[in-house]
């Protein structure tokens, strides 16, 4: 089963661009993920459970480094989508 996740990250600190870019850069290191970034969000797709695990690990990593950050996520069943990203 495929997962498509749309994620927006909002670090609660004055210097917010660097933590967002670091999060996106880390996601792009995983060959098994497809990552598409726009001005307001990042869309990640891959096999359902491994993708959820990687997202959880990377969000936790960001929280440990940044402190407070809001992640707004939408999760979709990629198997039911007409096209892949």
Helices and strands as residue ranges (DSSP letters): E 2-11, H 17-27, E 34-37, E 42-47, H 48-66, E 69-77, G 78-80
